[in-house]
Amino acid sequence: MLKEIILSIALSSHMGFDNSYNEIHPHIRYKYDNNITGLFYNSDSNISFYIGKEYTNSKFTIDIGIVTGYDNATISPMIVIKKDNFFIMPGIENKTIGLVLGYEHVF
């Protein structure tokens, strides 16, 4: 039974979007086995809460869950693919789908 609290800060770049977004994301995560929950300062400059599952293999990690706090939806699906400290995830602006690329430093 693995339990841990993770403090980090992520830097992101938003690809394929018209608007500019916050690119600095302080983050706190609680992990219990592969269950995850946390808070972070999101791209819309709001606090987001998420809950989900973390799946890890020898090459990468995928977080799948739901997230709150974005301007275009009360609750949104969340999928984040991570390799080492780098991550990629889809994002939506109006009806446009883009990518959020980033690096997360864990303290």
C-alpha positions as CSV (number, residue, x, y, z in Angstrom):
1,M,0.0,0.0,0.0
2,L,1.9,3.0,-1.3
3,K,0.8,6.4,0.0
4,E,2.5,9.7,-0.9
5,I,2.0,13.5,-1.1
6,I,3.8,15.2,-4.0
7,L,4.5,18.9,-4.3
8,S,5.5,20.1,-7.8
9,I,5.5,23.0,-10.2
10,A,4.8,22.5,-13.9
11,L,5.7,24.8,-16.9
12,S,3.5,24.4,-20.0
13,S,3.1,25.5,-23.6
14,H,-0.2,25.5,-25.3
15,M,-0.1,24.4,-29.0
16,G,-2.9,25.0,-31.5
17,F,-4.8,27.6,-29.5
18,D,-5.7,31.2,-30.4
19,N,-5.7,32.6,-26.8
20,S,-2.8,32.8,-24.4
21,Y,-2.9,30.8,-21.2
22,N,-1.2,30.6,-17.8
23,E,1.9,28.5,-18.2
24,I,3.0,28.1,-14.5
25,H,1.2,25.5,-12.4
26,P,1.9,24.9,-8.7
27,H,0.5,21.4,-7.9
28,I,-0.1,19.2,-4.9
29,R,-1.1,15.5,-5.3
30,Y,-2.1,12.7,-3.0
31,K,-1.4,9.2,-4.3
32,Y,-2.7,6.0,-2.7
33,D,-1.6,3.0,-4.7
34,N,-2.7,4.0,-8.2
35,N,-5.5,6.4,-7.0
36,I,-4.7,10.1,-7.4
37,T,-6.3,13.3,-6.3
38,G,-4.9,16.8,-6.2
39,L,-5.1,20.6,-6.7
40,F,-3.3,22.8,-9.2
41,Y,-3.4,26.3,-10.6
42,N,-4.6,25.7,-14.1
43,S,-4.2,27.3,-17.6
44,D,-7.3,29.4,-17.1
45,S,-5.8,30.9,-13.9
46,N,-8.2,29.0,-11.7
47,I,-7.8,26.3,-9.0
48,S,-8.5,22.8,-10.4
49,F,-9.4,19.7,-8.4
50,Y,-9.0,16.3,-10.0
51,I,-9.5,12.7,-9.1
52,G,-8.4,9.6,-11.1
53,K,-6.1,6.7,-11.6
54,E,-2.5,6.5,-12.5
55,Y,-1.3,3.7,-14.8
56,T,2.4,3.1,-15.1
57,N,4.5,0.7,-17.2
58,S,8.3,0.6,-17.9
59,K,8.0,3.4,-20.6
60,F,5.5,6.0,-19.5
61,T,2.7,6.9,-17.1
62,I,-0.9,7.8,-18.0
63,D,-3.3,9.7,-15.6
64,I,-7.0,9.3,-16.4
65,G,-9.7,11.0,-14.4
66,I,-11.9,14.1,-14.2
67,V,-11.0,17.7,-13.4
68,T,-12.8,20.8,-12.4
69,G,-12.0,24.5,-12.6
70,Y,-11.9,25.3,-16.4
71,D,-13.9,28.2,-17.9
72,N,-15.5,26.1,-20.6
73,A,-16.8,23.2,-18.4
74,T,-17.7,22.5,-14.8
75,I,-16.2,19.0,-15.0
76,S,-13.9,17.8,-17.8
77,P,-12.3,14.5,-18.6
78,M,-8.6,14.4,-17.9
79,I,-5.8,12.4,-19.6
80,V,-2.1,13.1,-19.2
81,I,0.7,11.1,-20.7
82,K,4.0,11.4,-18.8
83,K,7.6,10.3,-19.5
84,D,10.1,11.2,-16.8
85,N,9.2,14.8,-15.9
86,F,7.7,15.7,-19.3
87,F,4.0,15.5,-20.1
88,I,1.5,15.9,-22.9
89,M,-2.3,16.3,-22.7
90,P,-5.2,17.3,-25.0
91,G,-6.9,20.7,-24.4
92,I,-10.0,22.3,-25.8
93,E,-10.6,25.9,-26.7
94,N,-14.1,26.5,-27.9
95,K,-14.4,23.7,-30.5
96,T,-10.7,23.5,-31.2
97,I,-8.6,20.6,-29.9
98,G,-4.9,21.4,-29.2
99,L,-2.1,20.1,-27.1
100,V,-0.6,21.1,-23.8
101,L,3.1,20.2,-23.5
102,G,5.1,20.6,-20.3
103,Y,7.7,19.8,-17.8
104,E,7.0,19.2,-14.1
105,H,9.6,19.6,-11.4
106,V,8.8,17.6,-8.3
107,F,10.2,18.8,-4.9
